[in-house]
Amino acid sequence: MTDHTPRHTTPLQDITETPKIDAPGGPDSPDGPTTATARPVRRADREERHHTVIIGSGVGGSVTAFRLAEAGIANVVLERGRRWPKTPAANAFPTFPSLDKRLLWLDNDSTPLPPPRTPLLSALHSALAGALPRSTGLLDVITQDHVVILSGTGVGGGTLVYGGVLAQPHASAFHQLFPAELDYTELDDVYYPRARRRLISAPFPKDLLAHGQYRSTRLWNVAAMASGLAAETIVGNYDFDIVRSELGGTRTASVITGQYHFTGCNSGAKMSVDRTYLARAEATGKTTVRPLHRVTELSQDGRGGYRVLAEHTDMRGQVIERLTFLCDKLVLAAGPHTPRLLVTARESGALPALHESVGAGWGSNGDHLALIRTSALPLGAPQGGPPAVLVRNAAGTATVMHSPMPFPTGPGLLTCLGMGISDRFGQWVPTGDGGTRLDWKTEHDTTSRSEVETLVRQVAEHIPGGGTVLAAHSSHPVVAHPVGGAVLGRSTDLYGRLHGYHGLYCLDGALMPGSTAAANPALTIAAVTERCLDHIIPDFDST
């Protein structure tokens, strides 16, 4: 394999350049320019040239970095968030209820506040959003007209804040959504097992259930088994020996008190991808991770490669310098921001040949939250996670699990997270100011919500002492598993190559068709990315 090391770094004289676009219909096309006009690239302080740049360090970006590094191909990973290293004091992450500015990402549009409807409310919204303590924090909260989208920021991406559930969809549900050419049997035989192994996973161990921290999980498990529904032990992305150490008092209590998602996991029990795929990639010496590098623009560089403009910030989000990364190959793996970057590049004229489907096929993964109130759960300390058992309906089109949260169980509530298959999907569309907005409505998830609530009721009937379902309906539902927007086989070929350009790829959750078929997305994203890379790694070895 060719050793593709970074070629050079060049200081810039604070100039503004207009990118040359070698694409059909671009300014240099014999057909003349398209209706979208290329806008000037913003000023940069210096430029660097690399063979391969990967935007994002979540599941897709980390899998890609590792596979390329393993093949001897040097790559640079740009991550807008910070590193979250494990500390001797086990206090790297904020914890509930003592939350601080480490929790929220610094953008003012990263806020749980609903969008304003009037000028007066808009001013109030801005004032309140600006008053929230924030930094280059862990959780990006993107509020759109009808939905609140959660995603992780930092080296490790969404795996820093996710629940660590590595669920695999059923074949029948998978075939409803994914291209027919994507062989589920091959994924089941090769790529799902490979992803589970490399992510480091294990089934929820039975011995944990004997402890008082797992009373709510025991209640759920008993009811799930008695319901007659298809129930299965969850494979989790955890080192359960560390969880046992938490119970024994030799590790900081994190997972066992529900502090394992949204606010991070201070004990180190959760094996986020910065500690698995990405750590292995960095250990080869072929992968360089650049934290606190926020990508703002994409374009072609006029020589068949790509230009990535990024802001290098400090921990407070203040810009230290602006850099241009020139590369031969560019991989988009920025999670919910992948389709937003691509839509902006297409509509601005920077990448005008991107397929018209880019931005479409965005979905909530059918996420729904429900609560079961039961007198069988007495007053006590927060309950331990992660989820242990999930149930599915007969068609495999809906799943539900009990997901313990870091709250006291005083109200006697079991928190249930469900996933289904949406009726319709949304689309990221351009706004007049050069940004994007999500065109999506809660009605798109009517069927999935109904199927999830049906499952919760079926389990609740078997809670010892009885259970009452409290459905969490909202005009702004929270989506913890945003996927889609650059869908495999539509915006790309069947291996993640974006239509319209050579050397431009999408390899992350944006490839998913708005859903991962009623299962948590991480495992399917990893498996599909592994499959794509088996086919396209030779692309990266050609110069």
KAMO-V149738 format. One record per run of one state. SS is the DSSP state (~ for helix, > for strand, _ for the rest). FROM is the first residue (numbers start at 1). TO is the last residue. If there is no record, write none. Layout:
SS,FROM,TO ; SS,FROM,TO
This chain:
_,1,7 ; >,8,11 ; _,12,16 ; >,17,17 ; _,18,40 ; >,41,41 ; _,42,45 ; >,46,55 ; _,56,58 ; ~,59,70 ; _,71,74 ; >,75,78 ; _,79,103 ; >,104,105 ; _,106,109 ; >,110,110 ; _,111,118 ; ~,119,131 ; _,132,134 ; >,135,136 ; _,137,138 ; >,139,144 ; _,145,146 ; >,147,152 ; _,153,156 ; ~,157,160 ; _,161,164 ; >,165,165 ; _,166,170 ; ~,171,177 ; _,178,183 ; ~,184,199 ; _,200,201 ; >,202,203 ; _,204,205 ; ~,206,210 ; _,211,211 ; ~,212,226 ; _,227,229 ; >,230,233 ; _,234,234 ; >,235,236 ; _,237,237 ; >,238,238 ; _,239,239 ; ~,240,248 ; _,249,254 ; ~,255,257 ; _,258,269 ; >,270,270 ; _,271,272 ; ~,273,275 ; _,276,276 ; ~,277,283 ; _,284,286 ; >,287,290 ; _,291,292 ; >,293,300 ; _,301,305 ; >,306,313 ; _,314,318 ; >,319,332 ; _,333,334 ; ~,335,348 ; _,349,359 ; >,360,363 ; _,364,367 ; >,368,373 ; _,374,388 ; >,389,392 ; _,393,397 ; >,398,402 ; _,403,412 ; >,413,420 ; _,421,425 ; >,426,430 ; _,431,435 ; >,436,439 ; _,440,441 ; ~,442,460 ; _,461,467 ; >,468,471 ; _,472,476 ; >,477,479 ; _,480,482 ; >,483,483 ; _,484,491 ; >,492,492 ; _,493,496 ; >,497,498 ; _,499,503 ; >,504,506 ; _,507,508 ; ~,509,511 ; _,512,520 ; ~,521,540 ; _,541,543
